[in-house]
Amino acid sequence: MSIMRLGHVRLRVMDMEKALHHYTEVLGMLESGRDPQGRVYLRGWDEWDSYSLVLSLAERAGVDHIAFKLESDDDLDVFAARVAAAGREVRRHAAGELHDCGRSISFELPSGHTMFLYAEKRFVGKAVGDLNPHPWPDGLKGAAVHWLDHVMLMCPVDPEKGINTVAETTNFLVEVLGFYLGEQVMAGPDHSFQAASWLFRGSKPHDLALGGGPVAGLHHIAFFLDDWNAVLHGADVLGKHKVKIDVTPQRHGITRGQTTYFFDPSGNRCEMFGGMGYMAQPDMPTVTWHVEEIWRGIFFHEGEPKPDFLQVYT
């Protein structure tokens, strides 16, 4: 009984045509469907469920919800009871309410973000098939991202008022939902204030990251690429399409990933994340960074402050 992985993110965009160009022509995602509300469903070529990204037309950018996939349908009742016992309202949804999915539950994280859990989603298979497959399919576009790798949420914090939903949400994810804490940033005079966290369910460094800010929001969604060369090629594709780049190819100290950051046409920050960084396991000791070293942790090569990276989000 457990959560397997990040299933999808539903993202708000302000211009659907421009958003579709960004995610299909630039990043190389594949469209798998649309619904009567006008939402568009996309997946990476290496994903087997029908979608991992949902684009929803709205007046402002940001995230509507995140969703994680469970091992079995029976797990929904177990997690519903756990979430309710933790004092959070649980909403139950019939099959089909979440597009292409079986029944699901949803609830608010302590940070204020909406999270869904589900166990069934329509299977479409990888673009290479599952019988004697080639390493990659023909006809890929743009950066050709493999899959949705992780998401980072911004959580309200105010040390002066004693508000820290990074710590509250981290504790909820670990104690109630069974996530593991891979890395964390600790601040304050005695380094007792949890300013950021990276949590995982599988064997990669993180499926979900949390950072602190004045209001709840989305910091970024990240897509997996093979390695440094693929990240560099991805950045070339961004340049070719004149995409607004936030950070050119870099190395993370935290998670050790190879990375480049950029914005979609609505201002949602995206990341192309290369390599696995390291193998994470439940018995791995949590890696702790002191806030004084935060910029070396974020951008290992330079280690120089880039305030907009933390202050600008949707």
Secondary structure, DSSP 8 states (H G I E B T S, - for coil): --EEEEEEEEEEES-HHHHHIIIIIIS--EEEEE-TT--EEEE-TT--BS-SEEEEE-SS-EEEEEEEEES-THHHHHHHHHHHHTT---EEE-TTSSTTB-SEEEEE-TTS-EEEEES-B-B---TT-SSS--SS-TT--TT----EEEEEEEEEEEGGGTEEHHHHHHHHHHHTT--EEEEEEEETTTT-EEEEEEEESSSSS-SEEEEEESS-EEEEEEEEESSHHHHHHHHHHHHHTT--EEEEEEE-SSTT-EEEEEE-TTS-EEEEEES--S---TTS--EEEEGGGHHHHHSTTT----HHHHH---
